[in-house]
Amino acid sequence: MSEAKKWEDRGRGMLTLRQPRSGGQPFLVFTTDTGRVLVNAPLVRGMKPTGNPKTPRNLVMALHNAVGGGPPAHGMYIFKAEDAEAAKALRGAILQHV
């Protein structure tokens, strides 16, 4: 696999699903243990978070990440949950909002 196509580990942190008080579009935010925001991505209609039967605690999805001050960057992200049940619950919550 080329360097440009390698998965990059962003570290451990907290993934939250947030709904603006104004009733706007929900979004995912991934922050590190130090509070740095690494992913800030809106949930969009048609989004399909998927799991892998070989690694059931992982959830893969395409996101438009808006961190860094520039235009949103489109990319694939893998989120590792504590266990398969947590990944399944996260997937259900995301699908409920798209």
C-alpha positions in Angstrom: 0.0 0.0 0.0 1.4 3.4 -0.9 2.1 6.0 1.8 -0.8 8.2 0.5 -3.3 5.4 1.1 -2.2 4.2 4.5 -4.5 4.4 7.5 -3.3 6.9 10.0 -3.9 6.3 13.7 -5.2 9.4 15.4 -5.0 8.1 18.9 -7.5 7.5 21.7 -10.3 9.8 22.6 -14.0 10.4 22.8 -16.4 10.2 19.9 -19.7 12.1 20.5 -22.8 12.5 18.4 -24.0 16.1 18.9 -27.3 17.8 18.0 -27.4 21.6 17.9 -29.9 23.2 20.2 -31.3 25.2 17.3 -32.3 21.9 15.7 -29.8 21.9 13.0 -27.9 19.1 11.4 -26.3 16.6 13.8 -22.6 16.0 13.7 -19.9 13.7 15.0 -17.0 15.1 17.0 -13.9 13.1 17.9 -11.7 14.7 20.6 -8.4 13.4 22.1 -7.9 13.0 25.8 -6.3 16.4 25.8 -9.4 18.1 24.3 -8.0 18.5 20.7 -10.7 18.2 18.1 -9.6 15.8 15.3 -12.9 15.2 13.6 -15.9 17.5 13.3 -18.2 16.1 10.6 -21.9 16.6 9.9 -24.1 13.6 9.4 -25.5 13.6 5.9 -28.5 11.8 4.4 -27.5 8.5 2.9 -24.5 8.0 5.2 -23.8 4.3 5.7 -21.6 3.5 8.6 -20.5 -0.1 8.2 -19.0 -2.8 10.4 -16.6 -5.6 9.5 -17.5 -9.2 10.7 -13.8 -9.8 11.2 -13.4 -6.8 13.5 -16.9 -6.2 14.9 -15.8 -3.4 17.2 -14.8 -1.2 14.2 -17.1 1.2 12.4 -16.0 2.6 9.0 -17.6 5.6 7.4 -17.0 8.4 4.9 -17.0 11.8 6.5 -16.5 15.5 5.5 -14.2 16.6 8.2 -14.2 20.3 8.9 -11.2 20.6 11.2 -8.3 22.8 10.4 -9.8 26.0 9.2 -9.9 25.0 5.5 -12.6 23.5 3.4 -14.0 20.2 4.6 -11.8 17.2 3.7 -13.6 14.1 2.5 -12.1 10.8 3.7 -12.7 7.3 5.1 -12.5 7.0 8.9 -12.4 3.9 11.1 -13.6 4.3 14.7 -12.8 1.5 17.2 -15.4 1.1 19.9 -14.9 -0.6 23.3 -16.7 -3.7 22.0 -19.0 -5.0 19.3 -22.1 -3.9 21.2 -20.9 -0.3 21.5 -20.1 -0.2 17.8 -23.6 -1.5 17.0 -25.2 1.1 19.3 -23.1 3.9 17.7 -24.1 2.7 14.2 -27.8 2.7 15.3 -27.6 6.2 16.7 -26.0 7.5 13.5 -28.6 5.8 11.3 -31.4 7.3 13.5 -30.2 10.8 12.7 -29.5 10.5 8.9 
